[in-house]
Amino acid sequence: MEHWFPEREFFMRSQGQVRFIKISSGLQKRTAALALTASVAFVGSMGVMSVLQYQSSLERAALMEREASVATAEERLDAYQADIGAVTQDLEKRQDFIEEMMKVMPADAIQHGSSEEGETSELVQKVSAAVPEAEALARIEARQIAFVEGLTNYADLRSQQAMWALRELGLDPQKMLASAEQGARGGPLETVFADGEIDPRFERLGLSLTRLAALESTLAGVPQIKPTDAPAANSSYGLRRDPFTGRAAMHKGLDFPGAMGAPIYATARGKVTFVGRRGGYGNVVEISHGQGLLTRYAHMSRFEAQVGDRVEAGAVIGAIGSTGRSTGPHLHFEVRVNGTAVNPRTFLELAPDVLKKARRNPGPSSTRTAGNTQGDAGV
């Protein structure tokens, strides 16, 4: 070690003077130890991330494997021949499952389903030939399967569009999904299918709908309308000359000039988490939009919201003022992601168009009416 870190001397010339700097062996060792510790910590964190990604891939692979082993038409025929009553109960529980899942689907989702092809058609043919009295039940099961697969494909496509929109707005959809999925789980045991096992196609639908609901909720919380009626901001996000000191300073939001008492609007759906005074910000309202998104409205003259209020985009939450560190009536508006201020202009300028594209109907060319779809899927 002494050979690797011998005592070293350096000299510097400044304004005609020469100065010597001595770096001891001990200081070099401590510096190297800190660098090694930081490297190990970095490699460790990357390893943890790799393990988590590996576990996620294993879970997905396990689900796909279960999907590949779903009951074939022959096995379902055996079930029909063995006990039609049990099959009927099973289909009723499946229908209850479908109806519960529909509660978290967008309103237009029920217009999309898939046609009865392949496995479902084979099921109807085999059951009709072997157990004629069960033909109606077989058709119901086939329609349920087709409907579930159609909804799953639809939900996955909608999720892809939502993730594209979040990336266009500079957000990380994977991190936001991880944040949405955190939390404890539990509840009473309520089996859905007769044998207590989940048909992988129904399980995949549940996962797809949960993912879509989280992404749609995140999109609804993205700042998407202007917080005031002012035509434009007069002070942008970034480095600027401070209006009080004249020195360079970081401005973490947008300033919108306006008349004293002019309304201030919530820029997206969310929950009011703070109403009060915050130092130089003066009177402030903060709204949490979920998944780490927060908007801050400062220098208000009065409040029109209370902590705990749930607001929609466009709701009046206060009025323009000049409280705090302010040179005149205006709104200071900030967007924060996991506590870090980001440029609000990205959201206000891009979000309306990006969200419009993301919410376009992605349904397949072959669709059914909502009424027919519900009827086809019913028991």
Contacts in CASP RR format, 6 or more apart in sequence:
PFRMAT RR
TARGET T0000
AUTHOR 0000-0000-0000
METHOD contacts of the structure
MODEL  1
MEHWFPEREFFMRSQGQVRFIKISSGLQKRTAALALTASVAFVGSMGVMS
VLQYQSSLERAALMEREASVATAEERLDAYQADIGAVTQDLEKRQDFIEE
MMKVMPADAIQHGSSEEGETSELVQKVSAAVPEAEALARIEARQIAFVEG
LTNYADLRSQQAMWALRELGLDPQKMLASAEQGARGGPLETVFADGEIDP
RFERLGLSLTRLAALESTLAGVPQIKPTDAPAANSSYGLRRDPFTGRAAM
HKGLDFPGAMGAPIYATARGKVTFVGRRGGYGNVVEISHGQGLLTRYAHM
SRFEAQVGDRVEAGAVIGAIGSTGRSTGPHLHFEVRVNGTAVNPRTFLEL
APDVLKKARRNPGPSSTRTAGNTQGDAGV
1 29 0 8 1.000
2 25 0 8 1.000
5 25 0 8 1.000
5 26 0 8 1.000
5 28 0 8 1.000
5 29 0 8 1.000
5 32 0 8 1.000
6 25 0 8 1.000
7 22 0 8 1.000
7 23 0 8 1.000
7 24 0 8 1.000
7 25 0 8 1.000
8 22 0 8 1.000
8 23 0 8 1.000
8 28 0 8 1.000
9 20 0 8 1.000
9 21 0 8 1.000
9 22 0 8 1.000
9 23 0 8 1.000
10 20 0 8 1.000
10 21 0 8 1.000
10 23 0 8 1.000
11 18 0 8 1.000
11 19 0 8 1.000
11 20 0 8 1.000
11 21 0 8 1.000
12 18 0 8 1.000
12 19 0 8 1.000
12 21 0 8 1.000
13 19 0 8 1.000
63 200 0 8 1.000
63 203 0 8 1.000
63 204 0 8 1.000
63 207 0 8 1.000
66 200 0 8 1.000
66 203 0 8 1.000
67 200 0 8 1.000
67 201 0 8 1.000
67 204 0 8 1.000
69 200 0 8 1.000
70 199 0 8 1.000
70 200 0 8 1.000
70 201 0 8 1.000
71 79 0 8 1.000
71 199 0 8 1.000
72 119 0 8 1.000
73 119 0 8 1.000
73 122 0 8 1.000
73 123 0 8 1.000
73 126 0 8 1.000
74 126 0 8 1.000
76 123 0 8 1.000
76 127 0 8 1.000
76 141 0 8 1.000
77 123 0 8 1.000
77 126 0 8 1.000
77 127 0 8 1.000
77 130 0 8 1.000
77 131 0 8 1.000
79 86 0 8 1.000
79 87 0 8 1.000
80 87 0 8 1.000
80 127 0 8 1.000
80 130 0 8 1.000
80 131 0 8 1.000
80 134 0 8 1.000
80 137 0 8 1.000
80 138 0 8 1.000
81 130 0 8 1.000
81 131 0 8 1.000
84 131 0 8 1.000
84 133 0 8 1.000
84 134 0 8 1.000
84 137 0 8 1.000
86 194 0 8 1.000
87 134 0 8 1.000
87 137 0 8 1.000
87 141 0 8 1.000
88 137 0 8 1.000
88 379 0 8 1.000
89 194 0 8 1.000
90 193 0 8 1.000
90 194 0 8 1.000
91 137 0 8 1.000
91 140 0 8 1.000
91 141 0 8 1.000
91 144 0 8 1.000
91 379 0 8 1.000
92 379 0 8 1.000
93 191 0 8 1.000
93 192 0 8 1.000
93 193 0 8 1.000
93 194 0 8 1.000
94 141 0 8 1.000
94 144 0 8 1.000
94 192 0 8 1.000
94 193 0 8 1.000
94 199 0 8 1.000
94 202 0 8 1.000
94 379 0 8 1.000
95 144 0 8 1.000
95 377 0 8 1.000
95 378 0 8 1.000
95 379 0 8 1.000
96 192 0 8 1.000
97 192 0 8 1.000
97 202 0 8 1.000
98 144 0 8 1.000
98 147 0 8 1.000
98 148 0 8 1.000
98 377 0 8 1.000
98 378 0 8 1.000
101 151 0 8 1.000
101 205 0 8 1.000
101 206 0 8 1.000
101 209 0 8 1.000
102 109 0 8 1.000
102 110 0 8 1.000
104 209 0 8 1.000
104 210 0 8 1.000
104 212 0 8 1.000
104 213 0 8 1.000
105 151 0 8 1.000
105 155 0 8 1.000
105 209 0 8 1.000
105 212 0 8 1.000
106 158 0 8 1.000
106 212 0 8 1.000
106 216 0 8 1.000
108 361 0 8 1.000
109 151 0 8 1.000
109 154 0 8 1.000
109 155 0 8 1.000
109 158 0 8 1.000
110 151 0 8 1.000
110 370 0 8 1.000
110 371 0 8 1.000
110 373 0 8 1.000
110 374 0 8 1.000
111 363 0 8 1.000
111 367 0 8 1.000
111 368 0 8 1.000
111 369 0 8 1.000
111 370 0 8 1.000
111 373 0 8 1.000
112 150 0 8 1.000
112 151 0 8 1.000
112 153 0 8 1.000
112 154 0 8 1.000
112 363 0 8 1.000
112 364 0 8 1.000
112 367 0 8 1.000
112 368 0 8 1.000
112 373 0 8 1.000
113 146 0 8 1.000
113 147 0 8 1.000
113 149 0 8 1.000
113 150 0 8 1.000
113 151 0 8 1.000
113 154 0 8 1.000
113 364 0 8 1.000
113 366 0 8 1.000
113 367 0 8 1.000
113 368 0 8 1.000
113 373 0 8 1.000
114 146 0 8 1.000
114 147 0 8 1.000
114 149 0 8 1.000
114 150 0 8 1.000
114 153 0 8 1.000
114 364 0 8 1.000
114 366 0 8 1.000
115 146 0 8 1.000
115 366 0 8 1.000
116 124 0 8 1.000
116 142 0 8 1.000
116 143 0 8 1.000
116 146 0 8 1.000
117 146 0 8 1.000
119 145 0 8 1.000
120 141 0 8 1.000
120 142 0 8 1.000
120 143 0 8 1.000
120 145 0 8 1.000
120 146 0 8 1.000
121 142 0 8 1.000
123 138 0 8 1.000
123 141 0 8 1.000
123 142 0 8 1.000
124 135 0 8 1.000
124 138 0 8 1.000
124 139 0 8 1.000
124 142 0 8 1.000
127 134 0 8 1.000
127 135 0 8 1.000
127 137 0 8 1.000
127 138 0 8 1.000
128 134 0 8 1.000
128 135 0 8 1.000
128 138 0 8 1.000
140 378 0 8 1.000
140 379 0 8 1.000
143 376 0 8 1.000
143 377 0 8 1.000
143 378 0 8 1.000
144 377 0 8 1.000
144 378 0 8 1.000
144 379 0 8 1.000
145 201 0 8 1.000
146 376 0 8 1.000
147 373 0 8 1.000
147 376 0 8 1.000
147 377 0 8 1.000
148 201 0 8 1.000
148 202 0 8 1.000
148 205 0 8 1.000
149 201 0 8 1.000
150 364 0 8 1.000
151 205 0 8 1.000
151 208 0 8 1.000
151 209 0 8 1.000
152 201 0 8 1.000
152 204 0 8 1.000
152 205 0 8 1.000
152 208 0 8 1.000
153 364 0 8 1.000
154 362 0 8 1.000
154 363 0 8 1.000
154 364 0 8 1.000
155 205 0 8 1.000
155 208 0 8 1.000
155 209 0 8 1.000
155 211 0 8 1.000
155 212 0 8 1.000
156 208 0 8 1.000
157 362 0 8 1.000
157 363 0 8 1.000
158 212 0 8 1.000
158 215 0 8 1.000
158 216 0 8 1.000
158 362 0 8 1.000
159 208 0 8 1.000
159 211 0 8 1.000
159 212 0 8 1.000
159 215 0 8 1.000
161 357 0 8 1.000
161 358 0 8 1.000
161 359 0 8 1.000
161 360 0 8 1.000
161 362 0 8 1.000
162 173 0 8 1.000
162 212 0 8 1.000
162 215 0 8 1.000
162 216 0 8 1.000
162 218 0 8 1.000
162 219 0 8 1.000
162 358 0 8 1.000
163 173 0 8 1.000
163 215 0 8 1.000
164 358 0 8 1.000
165 219 0 8 1.000
165 354 0 8 1.000
165 355 0 8 1.000
165 357 0 8 1.000
165 358 0 8 1.000
166 172 0 8 1.000
166 173 0 8 1.000
166 176 0 8 1.000
166 215 0 8 1.000
166 218 0 8 1.000
166 219 0 8 1.000
166 222 0 8 1.000
167 173 0 8 1.000
168 350 0 8 1.000
168 354 0 8 1.000
169 222 0 8 1.000
169 346 0 8 1.000
169 347 0 8 1.000
169 350 0 8 1.000
169 351 0 8 1.000
169 354 0 8 1.000
170 346 0 8 1.000
171 218 0 8 1.000
171 222 0 8 1.000
171 337 0 8 1.000
173 215 0 8 1.000
173 218 0 8 1.000
176 214 0 8 1.000
176 215 0 8 1.000
176 218 0 8 1.000
176 291 0 8 1.000
176 292 0 8 1.000
177 211 0 8 1.000
177 214 0 8 1.000
177 215 0 8 1.000
179 290 0 8 1.000
179 291 0 8 1.000
179 292 0 8 1.000
180 214 0 8 1.000
180 217 0 8 1.000
180 218 0 8 1.000
180 291 0 8 1.000
181 214 0 8 1.000
192 198 0 8 1.000
192 202 0 8 1.000
193 199 0 8 1.000
214 291 0 8 1.000
217 290 0 8 1.000
217 291 0 8 1.000
218 290 0 8 1.000
218 291 0 8 1.000
218 293 0 8 1.000
219 355 0 8 1.000
219 358 0 8 1.000
219 359 0 8 1.000
220 268 0 8 1.000
220 269 0 8 1.000
220 289 0 8 1.000
221 268 0 8 1.000
221 269 0 8 1.000
221 270 0 8 1.000
221 289 0 8 1.000
221 290 0 8 1.000
221 293 0 8 1.000
221 313 0 8 1.000
222 268 0 8 1.000
222 289 0 8 1.000
222 293 0 8 1.000
222 347 0 8 1.000
222 351 0 8 1.000
222 355 0 8 1.000
223 267 0 8 1.000
223 268 0 8 1.000
223 289 0 8 1.000
223 293 0 8 1.000
223 295 0 8 1.000
223 335 0 8 1.000
223 344 0 8 1.000
223 347 0 8 1.000
223 348 0 8 1.000
223 351 0 8 1.000
224 267 0 8 1.000
224 268 0 8 1.000
224 313 0 8 1.000
224 347 0 8 1.000
224 348 0 8 1.000
224 351 0 8 1.000
224 352 0 8 1.000
224 355 0 8 1.000
225 265 0 8 1.000
225 267 0 8 1.000
225 268 0 8 1.000
225 313 0 8 1.000
225 314 0 8 1.000
225 348 0 8 1.000
225 352 0 8 1.000
226 256 0 8 1.000
226 265 0 8 1.000
226 267 0 8 1.000
226 348 0 8 1.000
227 256 0 8 1.000
227 264 0 8 1.000
227 265 0 8 1.000
227 266 0 8 1.000
227 267 0 8 1.000
227 295 0 8 1.000
227 297 0 8 1.000
227 331 0 8 1.000
227 333 0 8 1.000
228 256 0 8 1.000
228 258 0 8 1.000
228 262 0 8 1.000
228 263 0 8 1.000
228 264 0 8 1.000
228 265 0 8 1.000
228 320 0 8 1.000
228 331 0 8 1.000
229 262 0 8 1.000
229 263 0 8 1.000
230 256 0 8 1.000
230 257 0 8 1.000
230 258 0 8 1.000
230 262 0 8 1.000
230 331 0 8 1.000
232 256 0 8 1.000
233 254 0 8 1.000
233 255 0 8 1.000
233 256 0 8 1.000
233 333 0 8 1.000
233 345 0 8 1.000
234 255 0 8 1.000
234 256 0 8 1.000
234 257 0 8 1.000
234 330 0 8 1.000
235 251 0 8 1.000
235 254 0 8 1.000
235 255 0 8 1.000
236 251 0 8 1.000
236 253 0 8 1.000
236 254 0 8 1.000
236 345 0 8 1.000
237 251 0 8 1.000
237 252 0 8 1.000
237 253 0 8 1.000
237 254 0 8 1.000
237 341 0 8 1.000
237 343 0 8 1.000
237 344 0 8 1.000
237 345 0 8 1.000
238 250 0 8 1.000
238 251 0 8 1.000
238 252 0 8 1.000
238 253 0 8 1.000
238 343 0 8 1.000
239 248 0 8 1.000
239 249 0 8 1.000
239 250 0 8 1.000
239 251 0 8 1.000
240 248 0 8 1.000
240 249 0 8 1.000
240 250 0 8 1.000
240 251 0 8 1.000
241 247 0 8 1.000
241 248 0 8 1.000
241 249 0 8 1.000
242 248 0 8 1.000
242 249 0 8 1.000
243 327 0 8 1.000
244 325 0 8 1.000
244 327 0 8 1.000
252 334 0 8 1.000
252 341 0 8 1.000
253 332 0 8 1.000
253 333 0 8 1.000
253 334 0 8 1.000
253 335 0 8 1.000
253 341 0 8 1.000
253 343 0 8 1.000
253 344 0 8 1.000
254 332 0 8 1.000
254 333 0 8 1.000
254 344 0 8 1.000
254 345 0 8 1.000
254 348 0 8 1.000
255 330 0 8 1.000
255 331 0 8 1.000
255 332 0 8 1.000
255 333 0 8 1.000
256 320 0 8 1.000
256 330 0 8 1.000
256 331 0 8 1.000
256 333 0 8 1.000
257 329 0 8 1.000
257 330 0 8 1.000
258 320 0 8 1.000
258 329 0 8 1.000
258 330 0 8 1.000
258 331 0 8 1.000
259 320 0 8 1.000
259 329 0 8 1.000
260 301 0 8 1.000
260 319 0 8 1.000
260 320 0 8 1.000
260 321 0 8 1.000
260 322 0 8 1.000
260 329 0 8 1.000
261 301 0 8 1.000
261 302 0 8 1.000
261 319 0 8 1.000
261 320 0 8 1.000
261 321 0 8 1.000
261 329 0 8 1.000
262 319 0 8 1.000
262 320 0 8 1.000
262 329 0 8 1.000
263 304 0 8 1.000
263 316 0 8 1.000
263 318 0 8 1.000
263 319 0 8 1.000
263 320 0 8 1.000
264 285 0 8 1.000
264 297 0 8 1.000
264 300 0 8 1.000
264 316 0 8 1.000
264 317 0 8 1.000
264 318 0 8 1.000
264 319 0 8 1.000
264 320 0 8 1.000
264 331 0 8 1.000
265 313 0 8 1.000
265 314 0 8 1.000
265 315 0 8 1.000
265 316 0 8 1.000
265 317 0 8 1.000
266 287 0 8 1.000
266 295 0 8 1.000
266 305 0 8 1.000
266 311 0 8 1.000
266 312 0 8 1.000
266 313 0 8 1.000
266 314 0 8 1.000
266 315 0 8 1.000
266 317 0 8 1.000
267 295 0 8 1.000
267 313 0 8 1.000
267 314 0 8 1.000
267 333 0 8 1.000
267 347 0 8 1.000
267 348 0 8 1.000
268 287 0 8 1.000
268 289 0 8 1.000
268 293 0 8 1.000
268 295 0 8 1.000
268 313 0 8 1.000
269 289 0 8 1.000
269 310 0 8 1.000
269 311 0 8 1.000
269 312 0 8 1.000
269 313 0 8 1.000
270 287 0 8 1.000
270 288 0 8 1.000
270 289 0 8 1.000
270 290 0 8 1.000
270 310 0 8 1.000
270 311 0 8 1.000
270 312 0 8 1.000
271 287 0 8 1.000
271 288 0 8 1.000
271 308 0 8 1.000
271 309 0 8 1.000
271 310 0 8 1.000
271 311 0 8 1.000
272 285 0 8 1.000
272 286 0 8 1.000
272 287 0 8 1.000
272 305 0 8 1.000
272 306 0 8 1.000
272 307 0 8 1.000
272 308 0 8 1.000
272 309 0 8 1.000
272 310 0 8 1.000
272 311 0 8 1.000
272 317 0 8 1.000
273 286 0 8 1.000
273 287 0 8 1.000
273 288 0 8 1.000
273 294 0 8 1.000
273 307 0 8 1.000
273 308 0 8 1.000
274 284 0 8 1.000
274 285 0 8 1.000
274 286 0 8 1.000
274 307 0 8 1.000
275 284 0 8 1.000
275 285 0 8 1.000
275 286 0 8 1.000
275 303 0 8 1.000
275 305 0 8 1.000
275 306 0 8 1.000
275 307 0 8 1.000
276 283 0 8 1.000
276 284 0 8 1.000
276 285 0 8 1.000
276 303 0 8 1.000
277 283 0 8 1.000
277 284 0 8 1.000
277 323 0 8 1.000
277 324 0 8 1.000
278 284 0 8 1.000
278 298 0 8 1.000
279 324 0 8 1.000
279 325 0 8 1.000
280 298 0 8 1.000
280 324 0 8 1.000
280 325 0 8 1.000
281 296 0 8 1.000
281 298 0 8 1.000
281 299 0 8 1.000
281 324 0 8 1.000
281 325 0 8 1.000
281 332 0 8 1.000
282 298 0 8 1.000
282 299 0 8 1.000
282 300 0 8 1.000
282 323 0 8 1.000
282 324 0 8 1.000
282 325 0 8 1.000
282 326 0 8 1.000
283 298 0 8 1.000
283 299 0 8 1.000
283 300 0 8 1.000
283 301 0 8 1.000
283 302 0 8 1.000
283 303 0 8 1.000
283 321 0 8 1.000
283 323 0 8 1.000
283 324 0 8 1.000
284 296 0 8 1.000
284 297 0 8 1.000
284 298 0 8 1.000
284 300 0 8 1.000
285 296 0 8 1.000
285 297 0 8 1.000
285 300 0 8 1.000
285 303 0 8 1.000
285 305 0 8 1.000
285 317 0 8 1.000
285 318 0 8 1.000
286 294 0 8 1.000
286 295 0 8 1.000
286 296 0 8 1.000
286 297 0 8 1.000
287 294 0 8 1.000
287 295 0 8 1.000
287 297 0 8 1.000
287 311 0 8 1.000
287 317 0 8 1.000
288 294 0 8 1.000
289 295 0 8 1.000
292 336 0 8 1.000
292 337 0 8 1.000
292 338 0 8 1.000
292 339 0 8 1.000
293 335 0 8 1.000
293 336 0 8 1.000
293 337 0 8 1.000
294 335 0 8 1.000
294 336 0 8 1.000
294 337 0 8 1.000
294 339 0 8 1.000
295 333 0 8 1.000
295 334 0 8 1.000
295 335 0 8 1.000
295 336 0 8 1.000
295 344 0 8 1.000
296 332 0 8 1.000
296 333 0 8 1.000
296 334 0 8 1.000
296 335 0 8 1.000
296 336 0 8 1.000
297 317 0 8 1.000
297 318 0 8 1.000
297 331 0 8 1.000
297 332 0 8 1.000
297 333 0 8 1.000
298 324 0 8 1.000
298 331 0 8 1.000
298 332 0 8 1.000
298 333 0 8 1.000
298 334 0 8 1.000
299 320 0 8 1.000
299 321 0 8 1.000
299 322 0 8 1.000
299 323 0 8 1.000
299 324 0 8 1.000
299 326 0 8 1.000
299 329 0 8 1.000
299 330 0 8 1.000
299 331 0 8 1.000
299 332 0 8 1.000
300 318 0 8 1.000
300 319 0 8 1.000
300 320 0 8 1.000
300 321 0 8 1.000
300 323 0 8 1.000
300 331 0 8 1.000
301 318 0 8 1.000
301 319 0 8 1.000
301 320 0 8 1.000
301 321 0 8 1.000
301 322 0 8 1.000
301 323 0 8 1.000
301 329 0 8 1.000
302 318 0 8 1.000
302 319 0 8 1.000
303 317 0 8 1.000
303 318 0 8 1.000
304 316 0 8 1.000
304 317 0 8 1.000
304 318 0 8 1.000
304 319 0 8 1.000
305 311 0 8 1.000
305 315 0 8 1.000
305 317 0 8 1.000
305 318 0 8 1.000
311 317 0 8 1.000
320 329 0 8 1.000
320 330 0 8 1.000
320 331 0 8 1.000
321 328 0 8 1.000
321 329 0 8 1.000
321 330 0 8 1.000
321 331 0 8 1.000
322 328 0 8 1.000
322 329 0 8 1.000
322 330 0 8 1.000
326 332 0 8 1.000
333 344 0 8 1.000
334 341 0 8 1.000
334 344 0 8 1.000
335 341 0 8 1.000
335 342 0 8 1.000
335 343 0 8 1.000
335 344 0 8 1.000
335 347 0 8 1.000
336 342 0 8 1.000
368 376 0 8 1.000
END
